[in-house]
Amino acid sequence: MTTSRLPAQTRTVTTYRDTTGPPPGATPYERMRTYLKAIGQGPRSGRGLTRVEARDALDIIIAGDIPRSQMGGFLLLQRFK
């Protein structure tokens, strides 16, 4: 008796672990959006920020260069992480 096995299904998952950060010359809003996208992908797909990225994100928050909604979102995601 022979049994045939079905080929394993593959699934492509987009992760943001390989991102290199915001593009050069990006506004504070765009830089923070890049950081939020990197950490907000969930526990498996998300990645932690590098020291340079975390420093930049906190400098943006302290300077008040972004809307409060982005500030709150960033701090909330860091809390859940």
Helices and strands as residue ranges (DSSP letters): H 28-39, H 51-63, H 68-80
